[in-house]
């Protein structure tokens, strides 16, 4: 068989996805029960142009996580991208199943947080967890939180993360403390 490359060997990568350093993962009840394991709802790999490693040691990190997965931040009742999406799905499910003639017997003050479902949102850089936050899923209907579909908001989540991690300036001091020295020394350097 004749070699058409004339002595040049092409460098093929094993996996196309190895080029992406950044990823986000959304779990439900991650590691809460040993038999459950990792309950990944969504995981996406992406890249950030102009990544600034100072972003992870800034005051705005909290704002990023609240913007994506916060349930009470900013003005009263403001929700992040994911909880707001769940809220819209709950409204749709409620109106789809609404029946004004159905009579429901009042239950004795059932505690909806007795078996809490916790959603965990993580941002990873080079396969290491860089940022993580949690919120309770019990604020949402069971048919919504057990049939999660966030495909519609994935581009919005990635866009928010990319915009945050590529900013030029961040707030690195708070109340006289230098935030650069308050966080663990992870090595998430830009390439």
C-alpha positions as CSV (number, residue, x, y, z in Angstrom):
1,X,0.0,0.0,0.0
2,X,1.4,3.4,-1.0
3,X,1.7,6.2,1.5
4,X,0.1,9.4,0.0
5,X,1.5,11.7,2.7
6,X,5.2,11.5,1.4
7,X,6.8,10.9,4.8
8,X,4.6,13.4,6.7
9,X,2.6,11.8,9.5
10,X,-0.7,13.5,10.3
11,X,-1.2,14.2,14.0
12,X,-4.7,13.0,14.9
13,X,-6.1,13.7,18.3
14,X,-7.6,10.9,20.2
15,X,-10.7,12.9,21.2
16,X,-12.1,16.1,19.8
17,X,-13.5,17.1,23.3
18,X,-10.0,17.2,24.9
19,X,-9.5,20.7,23.4
20,X,-12.2,22.1,25.8
21,X,-10.8,23.1,29.2
22,X,-14.1,24.3,30.7
23,X,-17.3,22.5,31.5
24,X,-20.4,22.9,33.6
25,X,-22.3,20.1,35.3
26,X,-25.8,20.1,36.8
27,X,-26.6,17.3,39.3
28,X,-29.6,16.3,41.4
29,X,-28.9,14.7,44.8
30,X,-25.2,14.4,44.0
31,X,-23.6,12.0,46.5
32,X,-26.4,12.3,49.0
33,X,-27.2,8.6,48.9
34,X,-24.4,6.1,48.3
35,X,-26.6,3.9,46.0
36,X,-27.5,6.9,43.8
37,X,-24.0,7.8,42.7
38,X,-23.6,10.8,40.4
39,X,-27.0,11.9,39.0
40,X,-25.9,14.1,36.2
41,X,-28.7,16.0,34.5
42,X,-26.6,18.0,32.1
43,X,-22.9,18.3,31.3
44,X,-21.4,20.5,28.6
45,X,-17.9,21.2,27.5
46,X,-17.0,24.6,26.1
47,X,-14.1,27.0,25.6
48,X,-13.5,30.6,26.8
49,X,-11.6,33.0,24.6
50,X,-9.4,35.4,26.6
51,X,-9.7,33.5,29.9
52,X,-8.6,35.6,32.8
53,X,-7.4,33.5,35.8
54,X,-8.1,36.4,38.2
55,X,-11.8,35.8,37.7
56,X,-11.9,33.0,40.2
57,X,-10.4,35.2,42.9
58,X,-12.9,38.0,42.6
59,X,-15.9,39.2,44.4
60,X,-18.0,38.8,41.2
61,X,-17.8,35.0,41.4
62,X,-20.8,35.0,43.8
63,X,-22.7,37.1,41.3
64,X,-22.0,34.6,38.5
65,X,-23.2,31.6,40.6
66,X,-26.3,33.6,41.7
67,X,-27.1,34.6,38.1
68,X,-27.0,30.9,37.0
69,X,-28.4,29.0,40.0
70,X,-29.5,31.5,42.7
71,X,-33.0,31.3,44.1
72,X,-33.1,34.6,46.1
73,X,-30.7,37.3,45.1
74,X,-30.8,40.9,44.0
75,X,-34.2,42.3,44.3
76,X,-36.9,40.3,46.1
77,X,-37.9,37.1,44.3
78,X,-35.2,37.3,41.6
79,X,-34.0,33.9,40.5
80,X,-31.1,32.6,38.4
81,X,-31.3,31.2,34.9
82,X,-31.9,27.6,36.0
83,X,-34.4,28.1,38.8
84,X,-36.3,30.7,36.6
85,X,-36.5,28.0,33.9
86,X,-37.9,25.5,36.4
87,X,-40.4,28.1,37.5
88,X,-41.6,28.6,33.9
89,X,-41.9,24.8,33.5
90,X,-44.0,24.6,36.7
91,X,-46.3,27.3,35.5
92,X,-46.8,25.5,32.2
93,X,-47.4,22.1,34.0
94,X,-49.8,23.7,36.4
95,X,-51.9,25.2,33.6
96,X,-51.8,22.1,31.5
97,X,-53.3,20.0,34.3
98,X,-55.6,22.7,35.8
99,X,-59.1,21.5,36.5
100,X,-61.4,24.0,38.3
101,X,-63.9,21.2,39.2
102,X,-61.4,18.9,40.9
103,X,-61.8,18.8,44.7
104,X,-58.7,18.1,46.6
105,X,-58.8,17.0,50.2
106,X,-56.5,19.1,52.4
107,X,-53.6,17.1,53.7
108,X,-52.3,17.6,57.3
109,X,-49.6,20.2,56.8
110,X,-47.3,18.0,54.7
111,X,-43.6,19.0,54.9
112,X,-42.4,19.3,51.3
113,X,-38.8,19.5,52.5
114,X,-38.9,16.1,54.3
115,X,-37.1,14.4,51.4
116,X,-35.3,17.3,49.9
117,X,-33.9,17.2,46.4
118,X,-30.8,19.3,46.0
119,X,-29.5,20.5,42.7
120,X,-25.8,21.1,42.4
121,X,-24.3,23.3,39.7
122,X,-20.5,23.1,39.1
123,X,-18.1,24.9,36.8
124,X,-15.0,22.9,36.1
125,X,-11.7,24.0,34.7
126,X,-9.2,21.3,33.5
127,X,-11.5,18.6,35.1
128,X,-11.2,20.2,38.6
129,X,-14.2,21.8,40.3
130,X,-13.5,25.6,40.3
131,X,-17.0,26.8,41.4
132,X,-20.0,25.1,42.9
133,X,-23.4,26.1,44.3
134,X,-26.5,24.3,45.4
135,X,-30.2,25.1,45.5
136,X,-33.3,23.2,46.7
137,X,-35.5,21.6,44.1
138,X,-38.4,21.3,46.5
139,X,-39.6,24.7,45.6
140,X,-40.7,23.2,42.3
141,X,-43.2,20.5,41.4
142,X,-42.1,16.9,41.4
143,X,-43.0,16.3,37.7
144,X,-40.7,19.3,36.8
145,X,-37.7,18.4,39.0
146,X,-37.7,14.7,38.0
147,X,-38.0,15.4,34.3
148,X,-35.5,18.2,34.0
149,X,-34.9,19.5,30.5
150,X,-32.6,22.5,30.3
151,X,-31.6,22.3,26.6
152,X,-33.3,25.6,25.9
153,X,-31.1,27.5,28.4
154,X,-27.7,25.8,27.8
155,X,-26.5,28.6,25.4
156,X,-27.5,31.2,27.9
157,X,-25.6,29.5,30.7
158,X,-22.5,29.0,28.6
159,X,-22.6,32.7,27.4
160,X,-22.9,33.9,31.0
161,X,-19.9,31.9,32.1
162,X,-17.8,32.9,29.0
163,X,-18.6,36.5,29.5
164,X,-17.6,36.4,33.2
165,X,-14.3,34.4,32.8
166,X,-13.1,36.7,30.0
167,X,-13.6,40.1,31.6
168,X,-10.6,42.4,31.9
169,X,-11.2,43.8,35.4
170,X,-12.6,42.3,38.6
171,X,-13.1,43.4,42.2
172,X,-10.2,41.7,44.1
173,X,-10.5,43.5,47.5
174,X,-13.4,43.5,49.9
175,X,-13.6,45.3,53.2
176,X,-9.8,45.7,53.2
177,X,-9.2,42.0,52.5
178,X,-7.3,40.9,49.4
179,X,-9.4,38.2,47.9
180,X,-6.5,36.8,45.9
181,X,-5.1,35.3,49.1
182,X,-8.4,34.1,50.5
183,X,-9.0,31.2,48.1
184,X,-7.3,27.9,47.7
185,X,-4.3,27.9,45.3
186,X,-5.6,26.0,42.3
187,X,-3.6,26.2,39.2
188,X,-6.2,27.3,36.5
189,X,-3.7,29.3,34.4
190,X,-4.5,30.5,31.0
191,X,-2.7,28.7,28.2
